[in-house]
Amino acid sequence: MVVAPLIDALRGDKLLDDRRFTENFVAYHAARGQGPLRIRADLRRHGLEGILSEEWLDAFPDWILHLRKARQKKFGAALPGNYIDRQRQARFLGYRGFTSAQIRTALGFDTDLDADTLET
């Protein structure tokens, strides 16, 4: 087997580092206007899931800021004024991978991020 020793050598030389890759992947895709749900799915496609990916997704501080930038780039500075525009923007942001709580907060519909986790 040639592959296992080669991978070990690359990790030993710090040329192959899942932690660094995950950190850069999250930062790069967030800067491109993608949300945590989409980035998590992309990390899974790359074979990176579990504690490492969740750690970096949870540690990323600016999801709402990136959501607002993505919305503003696509739709302009003004918040949606009617139901149809609100739904269109919410669908766009959902497709980009932002959570419904993040979308509602950024579009000014509610300020309680814990609304999705209330127990009945």
C-alpha positions as MATLAB code, in Angstrom:
seq = 'MVVAPLIDALRGDKLLDDRRFTENFVAYHAARGQGPLRIRADLRRHGLEGILSEEWLDAFPDWILHLRKARQKKFGAALPGNYIDRQRQARFLGYRGFTSAQIRTALGFDTDLDADTLET';
ca = [
       0.000    0.000    0.000;
       1.440    3.321   -1.087;
      -1.470    5.587   -0.194;
      -1.503    5.269    3.615;
       2.211    6.114    4.108;
       1.896    8.998    1.639;
      -1.066   10.465    3.527;
       0.809   10.091    6.819;
       3.842   11.864    5.322;
       1.674   14.735    4.021;
       0.018   15.105    7.431;
       3.433   15.027    9.105;
       4.632   17.863    6.846;
       1.370   19.762    7.570;
       0.480   19.733    3.873;
      -2.739   17.836    4.554;
      -4.746   19.303    7.420;
      -8.513   18.787    7.706;
      -8.817   21.472   10.389;
      -7.158   24.152    8.272;
      -9.099   23.086    5.170;
     -12.412   23.269    7.060;
     -11.622   26.690    8.514;
     -10.693   28.105    5.103;
     -13.645   26.408    3.390;
     -16.154   27.925    5.837;
     -14.632   31.414    5.620;
     -14.389   31.356    1.815;
     -17.934   30.134    1.190;
     -19.424   32.439    3.831;
     -17.713   35.383    2.124;
     -19.360   34.262   -1.135;
     -22.793   34.632    0.508;
     -23.481   31.021    1.416;
     -25.070   30.097    4.725;
     -24.254   27.429    7.287;
     -26.723   24.839    5.978;
     -25.302   24.885    2.465;
     -21.695   24.947    3.667;
     -22.394   21.973    5.968;
     -23.792   20.016    3.016;
     -20.764   20.917    0.872;
     -18.400   19.811    3.641;
     -20.235   16.477    3.804;
     -19.750   16.064    0.055;
     -16.021   16.523    0.663;
     -16.120   13.825    3.347;
     -15.807   16.246    6.263;
     -18.576   15.997    8.775;
     -19.000   15.667   12.467;
     -17.367   17.586   15.268;
     -14.754   19.370   13.155;
     -17.192   20.900   10.670;
     -19.743   21.751   13.375;
     -17.028   23.423   15.434;
     -16.087   25.799   12.615;
     -19.675   26.473   11.551;
     -20.683   27.307   15.131;
     -17.580   29.444   15.705;
     -18.150   31.587   12.610;
     -19.409   34.908   14.018;
     -20.885   36.784   11.060;
     -23.718   34.726    9.523;
     -26.243   37.563    9.726;
     -23.748   40.044    8.260;
     -23.035   37.757    5.283;
     -26.748   37.096    4.824;
     -27.451   40.827    4.683;
     -24.649   41.371    2.171;
     -25.951   38.565   -0.071;
     -29.504   39.947    0.136;
     -28.375   43.496   -0.566;
     -26.232   42.434   -3.526;
     -29.175   40.632   -5.110;
     -32.111   42.884   -4.136;
     -30.704   46.280   -3.126;
     -30.572   48.120    0.195;
     -34.316   48.464    0.857;
     -36.023   45.711    2.827;
     -38.962   44.034    1.068;
     -42.161   46.007    1.326;
     -44.783   43.401    0.534;
     -45.457   39.720    1.064;
     -44.435   38.584   -2.433;
     -41.054   40.313   -2.276;
     -40.505   39.045    1.262;
     -41.164   35.460    0.184;
     -38.941   35.793   -2.893;
     -36.051   37.076   -0.812;
     -36.614   34.446    1.875;
     -36.562   31.663   -0.766;
     -33.351   33.056   -2.252;
     -31.667   33.199    1.155;
     -32.941   29.725    2.029;
     -31.433   28.396   -1.186;
     -28.148   30.061   -0.217;
     -28.195   27.944    2.960;
     -29.264   30.313    5.712;
     -31.587   29.142    8.484;
     -35.148   30.406    8.754;
     -34.306   32.147   12.047;
     -31.399   33.971   10.402;
     -33.595   34.980    7.459;
     -36.400   36.291    9.682;
     -33.925   38.270   11.763;
     -32.144   39.799    8.780;
     -35.385   40.733    7.044;
     -36.719   42.298   10.240;
     -39.605   39.891   10.833;
     -38.635   38.996   14.378;
     -35.768   39.542   16.736;
     -36.002   36.310   18.725;
     -33.438   33.840   17.376;
     -34.744   31.199   19.784;
     -38.237   31.212   18.265;
     -37.508   27.963   16.398;
     -36.486   26.184   19.590;
     -39.413   27.062   21.866;
     -40.938   24.046   23.545;
     -44.675   23.462   23.538;
];
